Amino acid sequence: MILITTAGKVGSETAWLLAKREVSVRVLVRDPEKATALAQAGVEVAEGDLEVPATIEEAMQGVSAVVLVSPGVEPAQEINVVDAAARAGVGHVVKLTSKASPDSQIARQRWHAQIERGLAASGLPHTLLRSNAYMQNTLMLAPSIARTGGFASSIGAGRVGMVDSRDVADTAAAIAADPAGHAGKTYWLSGPELVTYADVATALSRLLGRTVTFRPQSREEDEAAMVRAGLPQPVAAMNALALSLFAEGEAEWLSRDVPNLLGRPARSYERFATDHVAAFS
Ligand SMILES: NC(=O)c1ccc[n+]([C@@H]2O[C@H](COP(=O)([O-])OP(=O)(O)OC[C@H]3O[C@@H](n4cnc5c(N)ncnc54)[C@H](OP(=O)(O)O)[C@@H]3O)[C@@H](O)[C@H]2O)c1
């Protein structure tokens, strides 16, 4: 049995891919109603909360591998999972992370680094998946495109090796289902090319058949816009800081780990946008 700790973008796609391969898979979710489609696809749904260690302990019963993915807002949540996995003698953990480092300016990167240290200290065999920014982040631009015909960001001309989160899930599923040879490895997951927000505007203009414009804006304007869109202020500040660092080249990296691991090319931004055109329309 493989346990996936949350059922967001990566967790639900990983669960769905494993169920399709007839691998036993369980997701831990706060609200089972949101996981009805996964349950219908054969995924076992365990009601729980990463804030409540007893529910993690229960979901860990009979588990051979864990896909450790969460919003990463509170290191204690994932460390609770690592502790429960170590007590249960789980064989392998696949940790979803990013370009984490203890001295990153971005709090989320420091928290991931803290969780990675906990995982290393646990002695559990594990694999780190360091993803570049998800293409799915650009879905958050859709309301602005609908309202104003364009979008604004402090990312400037920053080039990003964006990865489709479906490829991240495909990689996590492949390793969790067959971890042999992956213990102690770190893989860097990116798409096939560096993408700017001007490229995003060009791709969406072509697909939507009308001009979509990209307007650079300051980090402060980004933060204010995210707060207006409903993000808590500290999260908005962290995300705006990340975008302004992307403008300076923080995410300007590519890797061939996705094609090497999956034996097929990573999805391009064009592919992603085509598959999600309805959401941008
Ligand atoms: N976005 C990026 O560009 C990017 C790039 C690299 C790495 N990452 C990493 O990817 C991770 C996020 O993955 P994702 O995008 O797949 O997540 P996501 O789509 O944001 O989904 C997060 C899920 O976690 C669930 N959740 C939240 N708190 C929970 C709790 N206390 N107990 C159980 N479930 C809980 C949420 O469920 P509810 O419906 O109950 O709220 C939601 O389904 C983060 O660690 C992030 O650092 C992201």
The ligand as a Tripos MOL2 file, in Angstrom:
@<TRIPOS>MOLECULE
LIG
   48    52     1     0     0
SMALL
NO_CHARGES

@<TRIPOS>ATOM
      1 N1          3.4600   25.4720   -6.9590 N.am      1 LIG1
      2 C1          4.7140   25.3430   -7.3520 C.2       1 LIG1
      3 O1          5.1650   25.9900   -8.2990 O.2       1 LIG1
      4 C2          5.6330   24.3810   -6.6520 C.ar      1 LIG1
      5 C3          6.9130   24.1540   -7.1820 C.ar      1 LIG1
      6 C4          7.7670   23.2550   -6.5110 C.ar      1 LIG1
      7 C5          7.3190   22.6190   -5.3550 C.ar      1 LIG1
      8 N2          6.0670   22.8670   -4.8820 N.ar      1 LIG1
      9 C6          5.6560   22.2010   -3.6490 C.3       1 LIG1
     10 O2          4.4940   21.4190   -3.9000 O.3       1 LIG1
     11 C7          3.7710   21.3090   -2.6710 C.3       1 LIG1
     12 C8          2.3070   21.5960   -2.9470 C.3       1 LIG1
     13 O3          1.8110   20.5540   -3.7600 O.3       1 LIG1
     14 P1          0.4730   20.7370   -4.5830 P.3       1 LIG1
     15 O4          0.6570   21.9270   -5.4910 O.co2     1 LIG1
     16 O5          0.1180   19.4230   -5.1530 O.co2     1 LIG1
     17 O6         -0.5330   21.1370   -3.4300 O.3       1 LIG1
     18 P2         -1.9650   21.8220   -3.5660 P.3       1 LIG1
     19 O7         -2.5400   21.5900   -4.9270 O.co2     1 LIG1
     20 O8         -1.8240   23.2130   -3.0530 O.co2     1 LIG1
     21 O9         -2.8480   20.9610   -2.5720 O.3       1 LIG1
     22 C9         -2.6060   20.9200   -1.2260 C.3       1 LIG1
     23 C10        -3.5550   19.8980   -0.6170 C.3       1 LIG1
     24 O10        -3.2200   19.7450    0.7620 O.3       1 LIG1
     25 C11        -4.4180   19.5740    1.4620 C.3       1 LIG1
     26 N3         -4.1740   19.9530    2.8690 N.ar      1 LIG1
     27 C12        -3.8750   21.1760    3.3470 C.ar      1 LIG1
     28 N4         -3.6840   21.1290    4.6670 N.ar      1 LIG1
     29 C13        -3.8890   19.8300    5.0370 C.ar      1 LIG1
     30 C14        -3.8620   19.1520    6.2780 C.ar      1 LIG1
     31 N5         -3.5960   19.8010    7.4280 N.pl3     1 LIG1
     32 N6         -4.1070   17.8210    6.2930 N.ar      1 LIG1
     33 C15        -4.3950   17.1590    5.1340 C.ar      1 LIG1
     34 N7         -4.4570   17.7570    3.9430 N.ar      1 LIG1
     35 C16        -4.1950   19.0690    3.8900 C.ar      1 LIG1
     36 C17        -5.4210   20.4590    0.7690 C.3       1 LIG1
     37 O11        -6.6970   19.9420    1.0110 O.3       1 LIG1
     38 P3         -7.9870   20.7860    1.4510 P.3       1 LIG1
     39 O12        -8.9040   20.6490    0.2640 O.co2     1 LIG1
     40 O13        -8.4740   20.0820    2.6560 O.co2     1 LIG1
     41 O14        -7.5490   22.2050    1.7060 O.co2     1 LIG1
     42 C18        -5.0070   20.2810   -0.6970 C.3       1 LIG1
     43 O15        -5.7070   19.2160   -1.2910 O.3       1 LIG1
     44 C19         4.4100   22.2930   -1.6890 C.3       1 LIG1
     45 O16         5.2670   21.5820   -0.8330 O.3       1 LIG1
     46 C20         5.2120   23.1970   -2.5890 C.3       1 LIG1
     47 O17         6.3310   23.7750   -1.9290 O.3       1 LIG1
     48 C21         5.2100   23.7190   -5.5110 C.ar      1 LIG1
@<TRIPOS>BOND
     1     1     2 1
     2     2     3 2
     3     2     4 1
     4     4     5 ar
     5     4    48 ar
     6     5     6 ar
     7     6     7 ar
     8     7     8 ar
     9     8     9 1
    10     8    48 ar
    11     9    10 1
    12     9    46 1
    13    10    11 1
    14    11    12 1
    15    11    44 1
    16    12    13 1
    17    13    14 1
    18    14    15 2
    19    14    16 1
    20    14    17 1
    21    17    18 1
    22    18    19 2
    23    18    20 1
    24    18    21 1
    25    21    22 1
    26    22    23 1
    27    23    24 1
    28    23    42 1
    29    24    25 1
    30    25    26 1
    31    25    36 1
    32    26    27 ar
    33    26    35 ar
    34    27    28 ar
    35    28    29 ar
    36    29    30 ar
    37    29    35 ar
    38    30    31 1
    39    30    32 ar
    40    32    33 ar
    41    33    34 ar
    42    34    35 ar
    43    36    37 1
    44    36    42 1
    45    37    38 1
    46    38    39 2
    47    38    40 1
    48    38    41 1
    49    42    43 1
    50    44    45 1
    51    44    46 1
    52    46    47 1
@<TRIPOS>SUBSTRUCTURE
     1 LIG1         1 GROUP 0 **** ****
